[in-house]
Amino acid sequence: MLLPDIKEHMEKYAEEGEFGHVFVGSNCAKLRRANFTRVWAAALKKAGLSGFLS
């Protein structure tokens, strides 16, 4: 069920290559932990999920 969404994300947003980052910032730079944590927490809340580490 999630595979099409993951594939789309990887094609549109992730860096290319074997060692590319899956999540990058708006300037294609590695996300800072503080920024990722804030965005991750908001996404979990919106999805109604809890119990995931950030």
N, C-alpha and C positions, 0 to 999 in steps of 0.2 A: 504494500500500500504506500509506503514512504519512498520507495525507490525512484519513482519519476520525479518527485520533488527534490530529492538529494542530487539526482543527476542534473536537473536544471540548475540548482545552486552551484554545483561544481563547474558547469559550463559557463555560467554567467559571472560568478563572483570569486571563485577560488583562483589562486595563482596556478600557473601552469607548471608542469614538471613534477618529478618524483618527490621533491622536497618543498614544493610550494605550499603556502599556508592555505588552509580551508576557509578561514575567516580573515579578511583584510579590511583595513579602514578605507575611507573615501579616497585617499591618495594612494591606494594599493600598498600601504605600509602595514607592518605587523601591528596588530591592535595592542594597546596598552591594557594591562590587566584591569585597571580601574574602569576604563571605558567599556571593556567587554563585559565586566561584571554587572554594570548598570544596565546595559542593553539586554544581557542574558536574563537578568531578574525580571525586567519588564516583559520579555517574551514569554517567560514561564507563567507570569501572572495572567497575561492575556490568554494563554492557552489553558489556564486553569490547572496547571501542574505544580506539584511541590515535591520536595525531597531530592532534588537534583543539586549536585555541587556546582558552584560557580567558579 
